[in-house]
Amino acid sequence: MGVFEIVKEALRIARTHKSLWLFGFLVGIGGGFNYGGGGGQQANPPATPTPPDVGTFVLVGLVALAVIVAFVILKFLSTGALIEGVKRARSNGSMTVGEGFREGWAHWGVLFRVGLLYFLMSLTSVAVLTGGCYLVWIAFGSPAVIFAAGVALLVGVPWLLTLYMWQSFAERIAVLENRHALDAMRKARLFLHGRLELGLKLLVAGFLGVVFVSLVGLIVIAPIVAIVVASAGVWGVGGAIGLGVLTLAPLVFVLFAIIGVTMSSVWTIGYLSQVEQ
């Protein structure tokens, strides 16, 4: 299959199989957490700040930890559900949300282990390259470290992309062939050998799919954002926020859902198109 054929098939699955949207949304936002916050100063701050209550601190920490653990489980559960759902979709089948949760629950553990191995390899690779640049800087100074950084980028970017392809194929092998993490990683390495062109094709297809969905989403959402902003002059800020939540939240959900399903579909379609030959 060519790049555009893969993108077209992935978009078809994302558009027509709405039961995958919840899992696509969880995968689509699974790139990481965004932290932030702040607050204004008090008009009359107390002379002696009150230390935080230890019990409250521990409770907040436990709640935050529970949320992170739940998010991680749901992310990998959704990854497994999407892989199985796309496989069924390519065979003109379907999968309910309940079936998706069952399939995802059966595979989230092995997908977590695959993801953890990939993360450790990526972290080690970045640490080695960064450490090498630092040693060059210590030994030879600033001019040399610029050259070393360029070499590190030339080596590191292709290697990290290869690790990403390796993980993507390992995830599909783990789910579709019911393999353990290390077994799936070994087979994915053998599968990727001689198929780097396929991996690059799928990277391009995934990028094009995300760009297309994002542009369509922007075209749909931009006029609504303008209406919400304009409504602030009529209903006030509170009314505009309420209107924005009611109109934009469902659209943002659908946008991230379709992006997640499309990205997962691209790699599953690419893998199945090879093993079904």
N, C-alpha and C positions, 0 to 999 in steps of 0.2 A: 504494500500500500504506500502511496505517496503521502507527503506531508499534508496536503490539502484534503485528501481523502480521509486521513486520520482525524483531522480537525473537524471535518464535516460529520463524521460518524460520532465523534465525542460530543459535539454540540447537539446532535439529534437525540442521543441518549439523555443528555442533561435536560433537554427541553421536554421530552415526552415521558420520562420516568420520574414523576413528581414524588414518588415514595422515597427516592434517594436524596431529596433536597435537604432533609434534616441532617443526614450524615455528611452531605456535601458542605453544609454550612459549618459544621463542627470541624471538618478538615480545612475548609477555606480560611477559618480564623485561627487555625492551629499553628501559625508561624511563630507565635510567642505571645507573651503578655506585655501590655503597656502599663508602665507605672508612672505615676505623676501625682501631683497634689500641691497644696499650698494653703495659706490662710493669711488673713489680715492681722494687723497688730491690734491689741486691745487698747482702748482709750486710757484705762487706768490699770496697768498690769500690776499684779500683786508683788509686794516687795520680796517675798520668798516663794518661789515656784513650788507647787505641790507635786511631789514625786508621784509617778504613775503607780497605780495599784498593781501589785505583783499578780494577783489573781486575774485581774482584767487583762493584763499583758499576756499571760499564759493562755487565757481563753481566746483572745484575738488571734494569737499565734496558732492555736489548734484549729480554729475555724478556717484561717487562711491556708493551713496545711491541708485540711480536708477538701477545700475548694480546688487546690492545685492537683491533689491526687485524683479527684473526680474528673477534672478537666483532662488530665493525662489519659485516664482510662477511657473516657468518651472519645478522645481524639483517635486513639489506636483502635477502639471498637468501631468507630466510623470508617476508618481506613479499611478494615477487614470487610465491613458490610458493603462498602462501595466496590471493592474488588469482586466480591461474589455477585453483587447486583449487576455490574457491568457485564460480567460473564453471562449471566442469564439474559440480559437485554440483547446481547449479540446473537443469542439463539432464539430470539423472539419470545423469551420468557419474561417473567416479572417477579418482583419480590416486595412483599408488604413491609411496612415499618417494623412490625413485630418479628418477622422473619429476619430482617436486617439486624435487629438487636441480638437475636439468637446466634446468627452467623458471626457477628462481630464479637460477641462475648466469647465465643469458642476460640477466637484467634487473637484477641487483643494482647494476651501475654507474650506470645511468640513475636508479635509485631513490636511490642515494647522492647524485647531483648534485641531484636534486629536494629531498632532505632538507637538503642543504647550503645551497641557495638559501633555503629556508624558514627555516633556522636563522639565516642572516645577516640576513634581513629582520626576523625577530623580535628579534634582538639589537640591530639598528639602531633599531627602534621603541622598545624598552625604554630604550636609551641616550638617545634624543631626549626621551622623556617624563621620564626621571630628570634629565637635564640641564636641562630647562625648569623643573622643580621646584626644582632647586638655584639657578638664576639668580633665581627669584622669592624664594627664601629670602635670598639675598645682598642683593637690592635692597629687599625690603619686610619681612623679618623673619619670625618664627615664625607669627603669625596668618595671614598671607597664604599661607604654604607649605602650611598645612592645607587651605585652599581649593584651591590648585593641585594638591595630591595627590588630592583628590576628583575634580577635573576630569580628571586623568590617568587615574584608574581608570575613570571613565565613558567615556573615549575608548579607553583601552588594552585593557580586557577585551574589548569587542566586536571590536576590530580584531584582537587575537591569536586570538580564536575564528574570525574570518573567515579568517585565515591558515591555521589548522588545517584548516578545511573545504577551502580552496583546495589545500593539499598533499594531502589525502586523495583528492580527485577527480583531481588531477594524477598521483598514483601509479597509479590505476586506468587512466587514459587512457594513460600511458606503457607499461603492461604489456599491456593488452587491445588497444590499437591500435598497439603497437610504435613509439612516437614518441620523439624525443629530448627531453631535459629541458626546454629552453626552449619547444619546440613544445607539449609536454604542459602546461606552466604557462600558456601563452597560451590553449590550448583550455579548460583548467580554469577560467580567469578568465571566459571567455565562457559556459561551462556554468553557473558559479555565479551569473552575472548573472541576476536574476529568480528564482533558486532558493534564496535564503537560507532560506526556510521549510523547504525540503527539508533543507538543511544542519542547521538547528536540530532538525528532527525526528530526524535521524540521531544528533545529539549526545545527545538524550534517549534514543533507543533503545539506543545504546551504553552509556550510564550505567545504564539499567534492566537491561540484560543482565549487566553486570558485578556489579551489586548482587545480582541473583538468583543468579548462580553463586557469588558469595562467601558468601551466606547459606546456600545448600545445602552448600557446602564446610565452613562453620563448624559446621553441624549434624552433619556426618559426622566431622569431625576432632576436635571438642571432647571427645567421650567417649574417643577414643583417647589424646588428650593426658592426660586424667585417669588412664587406666590406666597410661600410661608413668610419670607422676609417682608413682603409688602403688607401682609396681614397684620404685622406688628403695629402698623399705624392705625389700624381699625380696632383690633381686639386687644392691643397691648402685648407686652412681651409674654405674659402668661398664656394668652390665647394663641399666640404664634407658636410657642413651645408645644402646647397641646395639639395643635394642628400638625406640627412637624412630626410628632411622635406617631400620630394616627396614620399619616400618609407616607412618611419616609421610612419608618421602621420596617413595614412589610417589604418595601422595595429593596432596602438594604439586605434584608434576610435573603430574598430571592437572588439578589446579585451575588452575594457570597456563596450561596448554595450552588448556583450554576457554575461559578468559578471552581468550586471544590469538586463537583462531579466531573466537570470537563477535564481538569488536571488529572484526576485519578483515571478517567476513562482513556485518556491518551496513552498512558503507560500500560494499562491492561490490554487495550486493543493492540498496541505494538507487540507486547509479549505473546498474546494469543495468536496473532497473525503469523508469528514465527513457528510456534510449536504445533500449529494446526496444519502446516504445510506437509 
